[in-house]
Amino acid sequence: MKNITKSLKKHEVEICIQGAFINHLIIRLSKMPITLHHIKYDQNKLKFITNIDNVKILKKECRGYKIKITSETGLYKIKTLIRKNHIFLICLLVALILFWLLKNTIVSVEVIHSDKKVRQLVTEELENYNIKRLTFKKDYQTLQKIKNKILAKYPDKLEWLEIENVGMTYKVKVEERILTKIKEDDGYCHIVATKNSIITKITNSLGEQIKTSGDYVSKGDIIVSGDILVGEEVKESLCAKGEAYGEVWYTVKVNIPLTYEEKQKTGKMRYNLKYKNSKEEKSILKPRFKNYISQDNKLFSLFNTSFYLEKQYEVTKKTKTYTQKEALEQAINKAKEKIQLQLNDKERILTQKVLKISENNSTMDVEIFVAVEEKISKIEHYTAEQNNNPEMKGVT
């Protein structure tokens, strides 16, 4: 406190005096009862630092000279800067407060589940822990504790719960626990083929295996039978289990344009702001590049609208033409992509072969044969009556 008071009393300013005969002026100043320091001068200008109280003395004693206070020192300099820029500083402070509020406020809570009752249950529980609209965000550890408490409260209804903070929204993913009663299956079943193919493998087999790897099967053929035979007599019937995979064949037709547009970055980049909602996606400022590609980084979400910092990279466009080899590679890749969309993790493409090529002026039509290893079996139930009556086999 003493240091601040001392600093306030020592209110020093920088003085600039302009006029003729500066050397004579310096001699006059040296005889005055004032203290000067950091003195600088040339032919018609003199600068020095002195106490603010000496300004009146200087103006009285140095008539005919132009005297100007050029700057202040210490706390008074800071005070002057604040006074001159107070509007900007107030706006900056308000902007920082608003940014902090927006960054740490939740404007919506989305519970993601198809069942309305489950959504309502979870929403009500979250509100009990003050997770709702227009509340401040909670840290990760608090969210985990709330999640565990809700799961512990409803062990028979909720299987899994996750609370994720995305911008200004909580996205709550939930899975319902479905309790099923285990029933004894008194029926019988076969594992049968669902399509024409060559069997590649049979897994987890239980029952009488009729077909093996390398065998050709038609749709409806029994692969693993529920009838256990000893010789030609059925000793036991059960529900066969297992999965059969086979080589299946497809013919895929693909159309490839022979010309394509190549985009290349020029090295120029500009920033923009973008917003997205369910109705539109639009850049706030007018793009400065005619052709560009963009990369979006999410800033925050507000009232179902997301705001992004957009990086726009200028590109040049060149029209190029595929060679026949390049066009064929594109066609094969496109055909494989079409087939791959239908496959799961255990299924795969084995081989592919081009069957037919026809070119028009601007496109190429390609017919491709694709061999795929995929699941080709299903469970087919039958009753004891069907088992004893061959004519009823296959009727479910």
C-alpha positions as CSV (number, residue, x, y, z in Angstrom):
1,M,0.0,0.0,0.0
2,K,2.9,2.4,0.8
3,N,4.5,1.7,-2.5
4,I,1.3,2.5,-4.4
5,T,0.8,5.8,-2.5
6,K,4.5,6.7,-3.2
7,S,4.0,5.9,-6.9
8,L,0.9,8.0,-7.1
9,K,2.7,11.0,-5.5
10,K,5.5,10.6,-8.0
11,H,3.4,11.4,-11.0
12,E,6.0,11.9,-13.7
13,V,5.4,12.9,-17.3
14,E,7.6,13.2,-20.4
15,I,7.8,16.8,-21.7
16,C,8.7,17.9,-25.2
17,I,9.7,21.6,-25.6
18,Q,10.2,23.0,-29.1
19,G,11.6,26.4,-30.1
20,A,14.8,28.3,-30.9
21,F,17.9,28.6,-28.7
22,I,17.5,25.3,-26.9
23,N,21.0,25.6,-25.4
24,H,19.9,28.8,-23.6
25,L,16.7,27.1,-22.5
26,I,18.7,24.3,-20.9
27,I,20.7,26.9,-18.9
28,R,17.5,28.6,-17.7
29,L,16.0,25.2,-16.7
30,S,19.0,24.3,-14.6
31,K,18.5,27.4,-12.5
32,M,14.8,26.6,-11.8
33,P,13.8,24.7,-8.6
34,I,12.7,21.6,-10.5
35,T,14.2,18.2,-11.1
36,L,14.7,16.8,-14.6
37,H,16.1,13.5,-15.8
38,H,16.4,11.4,-19.0
39,I,17.2,14.6,-20.9
40,K,17.5,14.5,-24.7
41,Y,17.9,17.4,-27.1
42,D,18.9,18.6,-30.5
43,Q,18.9,22.0,-32.3
44,N,15.2,22.9,-31.7
45,K,13.8,20.2,-29.5
46,L,14.3,19.2,-25.8
47,K,12.8,16.1,-24.1
48,F,13.0,15.2,-20.4
49,I,11.0,13.6,-17.6
50,T,9.8,15.6,-14.6
51,N,7.0,15.7,-12.0
52,I,3.5,16.7,-13.2
53,D,3.5,19.6,-10.7
54,N,6.4,21.2,-12.6
55,V,4.4,21.7,-15.8
56,K,2.8,24.9,-14.6
57,I,6.2,26.3,-13.7
58,L,7.6,25.4,-17.1
59,K,4.6,27.0,-19.0
60,K,5.1,30.2,-16.9
61,E,8.8,30.4,-17.3
62,C,9.2,29.2,-20.8
63,R,6.9,31.5,-22.7
64,G,7.5,31.5,-26.4
65,Y,8.2,27.8,-26.5
66,K,5.8,25.1,-27.5
67,I,5.4,22.8,-24.5
68,K,3.7,19.4,-24.8
69,I,3.2,16.4,-22.5
70,T,4.0,13.4,-24.8
71,S,3.5,10.5,-22.3
72,E,3.1,9.6,-18.7
73,T,4.9,7.0,-16.7
74,G,4.1,4.4,-14.0
75,L,0.5,3.8,-12.9
76,Y,-0.6,7.1,-14.5
77,K,0.4,5.8,-17.9
78,I,-1.7,2.7,-17.4
79,K,-4.6,4.9,-16.1
80,T,-4.4,7.1,-19.3
81,L,-4.4,4.0,-21.6
82,I,-7.5,2.6,-19.8
83,R,-9.2,6.0,-20.0
84,K,-8.5,6.3,-23.7
85,N,-9.5,2.7,-24.5
86,H,-12.3,2.1,-22.0
87,I,-15.0,1.3,-24.5
88,F,-12.8,-1.3,-26.2
89,L,-11.8,-2.8,-22.8
90,I,-15.4,-3.0,-21.6
91,C,-16.5,-4.7,-24.9
92,L,-13.6,-7.1,-24.6
93,L,-14.5,-8.0,-21.0
94,V,-18.2,-8.5,-21.9
95,A,-17.1,-10.7,-24.9
96,L,-14.9,-12.8,-22.7
97,I,-17.7,-13.2,-20.1
98,L,-20.1,-14.2,-22.9
99,F,-17.6,-16.6,-24.4
100,W,-17.0,-18.2,-21.0
101,L,-20.8,-18.5,-20.4
102,L,-21.4,-20.0,-23.9
103,K,-18.5,-22.4,-23.5
104,N,-19.6,-23.7,-20.1
105,T,-23.4,-23.7,-20.5
106,I,-25.5,-26.6,-21.8
107,V,-28.4,-25.5,-24.0
108,S,-29.8,-29.0,-24.8
109,V,-29.8,-32.5,-23.5
110,E,-30.4,-35.2,-26.1
111,V,-31.3,-38.7,-24.9
112,I,-30.8,-41.1,-27.8
113,H,-33.1,-44.2,-27.8
114,S,-36.0,-45.4,-29.9
115,D,-38.3,-46.0,-26.9
116,K,-40.0,-42.9,-25.6
117,K,-40.4,-44.4,-22.1
118,V,-36.7,-45.1,-21.8
119,R,-35.9,-41.5,-23.0
120,Q,-38.3,-40.1,-20.4
121,L,-36.9,-42.2,-17.6
122,V,-33.3,-41.2,-18.3
123,T,-34.3,-37.5,-18.8
124,E,-36.0,-37.4,-15.4
125,E,-33.1,-39.0,-13.7
126,L,-30.6,-36.6,-15.3
127,E,-32.7,-33.6,-14.2
128,N,-32.5,-34.9,-10.6
129,Y,-28.7,-34.4,-10.9
130,N,-29.2,-31.0,-12.5
131,I,-28.2,-32.2,-16.0
132,K,-30.7,-30.1,-18.0
133,R,-31.0,-27.1,-20.3
134,L,-29.3,-23.8,-19.3
135,T,-27.1,-25.3,-16.6
136,F,-23.3,-25.2,-16.3
137,K,-21.3,-28.1,-17.6
138,K,-20.0,-30.7,-15.2
139,D,-16.6,-32.3,-15.2
140,Y,-15.9,-35.8,-16.5
141,Q,-15.6,-37.4,-13.0
142,T,-19.0,-36.0,-11.9
143,L,-20.6,-37.2,-15.1
144,Q,-19.2,-40.7,-14.5
145,K,-20.5,-40.8,-10.9
146,I,-24.0,-39.7,-12.1
147,K,-24.0,-42.3,-14.8
148,N,-23.0,-45.1,-12.3
149,K,-25.7,-44.0,-9.9
150,I,-28.4,-44.1,-12.6
151,L,-27.3,-47.6,-13.8
152,A,-27.2,-48.8,-10.2
153,K,-30.7,-47.5,-9.6
154,Y,-32.2,-49.3,-12.6
155,P,-30.2,-52.6,-13.0
156,D,-33.2,-54.3,-14.6
157,K,-34.0,-51.6,-17.1
158,L,-30.8,-50.1,-18.2
159,E,-27.9,-52.0,-19.7
160,W,-25.5,-49.2,-20.6
161,L,-25.4,-45.4,-20.4
162,E,-22.9,-42.8,-21.7
163,I,-23.0,-39.0,-21.3
164,E,-21.0,-37.2,-23.9
165,N,-20.4,-33.5,-24.0
166,V,-20.5,-32.2,-27.6
167,G,-20.1,-28.4,-27.8
168,M,-23.1,-27.0,-25.8
169,T,-25.0,-30.2,-25.8
170,Y,-25.1,-33.4,-23.7
171,K,-25.6,-36.4,-26.0
172,V,-26.8,-39.3,-23.8
173,K,-26.6,-42.7,-25.3
174,V,-28.5,-45.5,-23.6
175,E,-29.2,-49.2,-24.1
176,E,-32.2,-50.9,-22.5
177,R,-31.7,-54.1,-20.7
178,I,-33.9,-56.8,-22.1
179,L,-34.6,-59.7,-19.9
180,T,-35.5,-62.9,-21.7
181,K,-36.6,-66.2,-20.3
182,I,-34.6,-69.1,-21.4
183,K,-36.9,-71.7,-22.8
184,E,-36.1,-75.3,-23.6
185,D,-36.3,-75.9,-27.3
186,D,-38.1,-79.2,-27.8
187,G,-38.2,-78.8,-31.6
188,Y,-35.8,-80.1,-34.2
189,C,-33.9,-78.2,-36.9
190,H,-31.5,-78.6,-39.8
191,I,-28.8,-76.2,-41.1
192,V,-29.8,-75.6,-44.8
193,A,-28.3,-73.7,-47.7
194,T,-29.8,-70.3,-48.6
195,K,-28.2,-70.0,-52.0
196,N,-26.3,-71.9,-54.7
197,S,-22.6,-72.0,-53.8
198,I,-19.5,-74.1,-53.2
199,I,-19.0,-74.6,-49.4
200,T,-15.7,-73.1,-48.2
201,K,-16.0,-73.9,-44.4
202,I,-18.5,-75.0,-41.7
203,T,-18.0,-73.7,-38.2
204,N,-19.4,-74.6,-34.7
205,S,-21.2,-77.7,-36.1
206,L,-23.6,-79.8,-34.0
207,G,-25.5,-82.6,-35.6
208,E,-25.0,-84.9,-38.6
209,Q,-22.8,-83.1,-41.1
210,I,-24.1,-83.9,-44.6
211,K,-21.9,-81.6,-46.6
212,T,-18.2,-80.7,-46.3
213,S,-15.9,-78.0,-47.7
214,G,-15.7,-78.1,-51.5
215,D,-19.2,-79.6,-51.9
216,Y,-21.6,-77.8,-54.3
217,V,-25.0,-77.0,-52.7
218,S,-28.3,-75.7,-54.1
219,K,-30.7,-73.5,-52.2
220,G,-32.6,-75.6,-49.6
221,D,-30.0,-78.4,-49.4
222,I,-29.3,-79.7,-45.9
223,I,-25.7,-79.0,-44.8
224,V,-26.0,-80.1,-41.1
225,S,-28.9,-82.4,-40.2
226,G,-30.7,-82.6,-36.9
227,D,-31.1,-86.3,-37.4
228,I,-28.3,-88.4,-35.9
229,L,-28.0,-91.6,-38.0
230,V,-26.5,-95.0,-37.0
231,G,-26.4,-96.8,-40.3
232,E,-29.7,-95.8,-41.9
233,E,-31.6,-95.5,-38.7
234,V,-32.3,-92.2,-36.9
235,K,-31.2,-92.7,-33.3
236,E,-31.7,-89.2,-32.1
237,S,-33.1,-85.9,-33.4
238,L,-32.0,-82.5,-32.1
239,C,-31.7,-78.9,-33.3
240,A,-28.6,-78.7,-35.4
241,K,-26.2,-75.8,-35.0
242,G,-23.5,-74.3,-37.1
243,E,-22.7,-71.8,-39.8
244,A,-21.7,-72.6,-43.3
245,Y,-19.8,-70.2,-45.6
246,G,-19.6,-70.7,-49.3
247,E,-18.3,-69.2,-52.5
248,V,-21.1,-67.2,-54.2
249,W,-20.9,-65.5,-57.6
250,Y,-22.1,-62.1,-58.7
251,T,-22.0,-60.2,-61.9
252,V,-21.7,-56.4,-61.4
253,K,-22.2,-53.8,-64.1
254,V,-20.3,-50.5,-63.6
255,N,-20.3,-47.3,-65.6
256,I,-17.1,-45.2,-65.4
257,P,-16.8,-41.7,-66.9
258,L,-13.5,-41.5,-69.0
259,T,-12.8,-37.9,-67.9
260,Y,-12.5,-36.6,-64.4
261,E,-11.8,-33.4,-62.5
262,E,-8.6,-33.2,-60.5
263,K,-8.2,-30.6,-57.7
264,Q,-4.8,-29.4,-56.6
265,K,-4.1,-27.0,-53.7
266,T,-2.4,-23.7,-54.6
267,G,-1.1,-23.1,-51.0
268,K,-3.4,-20.2,-50.3
269,M,-5.8,-20.5,-47.3
270,R,-8.4,-18.3,-45.7
271,Y,-10.5,-18.6,-42.6
272,N,-14.3,-18.3,-42.5
273,L,-17.2,-19.1,-40.1
274,K,-19.8,-21.6,-40.9
275,Y,-23.1,-22.7,-39.4
276,K,-25.0,-26.0,-39.8
277,N,-28.5,-27.0,-38.8
278,S,-31.1,-29.4,-40.0
279,K,-32.2,-27.0,-42.8
280,E,-29.0,-25.6,-44.2
281,E,-25.2,-25.3,-44.2
282,K,-23.7,-21.9,-45.0
283,S,-20.6,-19.9,-44.7
284,I,-21.2,-16.6,-42.8
285,L,-18.6,-14.5,-44.8
286,K,-18.4,-14.5,-48.6
287,P,-15.7,-16.9,-49.8
288,R,-12.7,-15.2,-51.3
289,F,-11.7,-18.1,-53.5
290,K,-13.6,-19.1,-56.6
291,N,-12.7,-22.8,-56.2
292,Y,-11.8,-24.2,-52.8
293,I,-12.1,-27.2,-50.5
294,S,-12.8,-26.7,-46.9
295,Q,-12.0,-28.3,-43.5
296,D,-14.4,-27.6,-40.6
297,N,-13.5,-27.4,-36.9
298,K,-16.5,-27.3,-34.5
299,L,-16.6,-24.4,-32.1
300,F,-19.9,-24.7,-30.3
301,S,-23.6,-25.5,-30.7
302,L,-26.5,-23.2,-29.9
303,F,-30.2,-23.9,-30.2
304,N,-29.7,-26.9,-32.6
305,T,-27.3,-24.9,-34.8
306,S,-23.6,-25.8,-34.8
307,F,-20.9,-23.2,-35.5
308,Y,-17.6,-24.0,-37.1
309,L,-14.2,-22.4,-37.9
310,E,-13.8,-23.2,-41.6
311,K,-10.4,-23.4,-43.3
312,Q,-10.8,-22.8,-47.1
313,Y,-8.0,-24.0,-49.3
314,E,-7.8,-22.6,-52.8
315,V,-7.6,-25.2,-55.5
316,T,-7.2,-25.3,-59.2
317,K,-9.3,-27.7,-61.3
318,K,-7.9,-29.7,-64.2
319,T,-9.9,-32.0,-66.5
320,K,-8.0,-35.3,-67.1
321,T,-8.8,-38.4,-69.1
322,Y,-8.4,-42.0,-67.8
323,T,-6.4,-44.5,-69.7
324,Q,-8.2,-47.8,-70.3
325,K,-6.1,-49.4,-67.6
326,E,-6.9,-46.6,-65.1
327,A,-10.6,-46.8,-66.0
328,L,-10.7,-50.5,-65.5
329,E,-9.0,-50.1,-62.0
330,Q,-11.7,-47.6,-61.1
331,A,-14.4,-49.9,-62.3
332,I,-13.1,-52.9,-60.3
333,N,-12.7,-50.8,-57.2
334,K,-16.3,-49.5,-57.6
335,A,-17.6,-53.0,-58.1
336,K,-15.8,-54.2,-55.0
337,E,-17.2,-51.3,-53.0
338,K,-20.8,-52.2,-54.1
339,I,-20.3,-55.8,-53.0
340,Q,-18.4,-54.9,-49.8
341,L,-21.5,-52.9,-48.6
342,Q,-23.4,-56.2,-48.4
343,L,-20.8,-58.1,-46.4
344,N,-20.1,-58.4,-42.7
345,D,-16.7,-58.7,-40.9
346,K,-16.6,-62.5,-41.5
347,E,-17.3,-62.3,-45.2
348,R,-14.8,-61.3,-47.9
349,I,-14.3,-60.9,-51.7
350,L,-12.2,-63.8,-53.1
351,T,-11.6,-62.9,-56.7
352,Q,-12.8,-60.6,-59.5
353,K,-12.5,-60.7,-63.3
354,V,-13.5,-58.4,-66.1
355,L,-16.0,-60.1,-68.4
356,K,-17.0,-57.4,-70.9
357,I,-15.9,-53.8,-71.8
358,S,-17.7,-51.4,-74.0
359,E,-16.7,-47.7,-74.6
360,N,-18.9,-44.8,-75.6
361,N,-17.7,-41.3,-76.3
362,S,-17.3,-40.3,-72.7
363,T,-18.0,-43.4,-70.6
364,M,-16.9,-47.0,-70.3
365,D,-19.4,-49.8,-69.3
366,V,-17.7,-52.7,-67.6
367,E,-19.2,-56.1,-66.6
368,I,-17.3,-57.7,-63.7
369,F,-17.5,-61.2,-62.3
370,V,-17.0,-61.3,-58.5
371,A,-16.6,-64.4,-56.3
372,V,-17.4,-63.8,-52.6
373,E,-17.1,-65.9,-49.5
374,E,-20.2,-65.3,-47.4
375,K,-22.6,-67.0,-45.0
376,I,-24.9,-69.3,-47.0
377,S,-26.8,-71.1,-44.2
378,K,-29.8,-70.7,-42.0
379,I,-31.7,-72.7,-39.4
380,E,-34.8,-74.6,-40.6
381,H,-37.1,-76.1,-37.9
382,Y,-39.2,-79.2,-38.3
383,T,-41.5,-81.2,-36.0
384,A,-41.5,-84.8,-35.0
385,E,-44.4,-85.4,-37.4
386,Q,-42.4,-84.0,-40.3
387,N,-39.4,-86.1,-39.2
388,N,-41.6,-89.3,-39.5
389,N,-43.2,-88.2,-42.7
390,P,-40.6,-87.4,-45.4
391,E,-43.2,-85.6,-47.6
392,M,-43.6,-83.0,-44.8
393,K,-39.9,-82.3,-44.5
394,G,-39.0,-78.6,-45.1
395,V,-42.6,-77.4,-44.1
396,T,-42.3,-75.1,-41.1
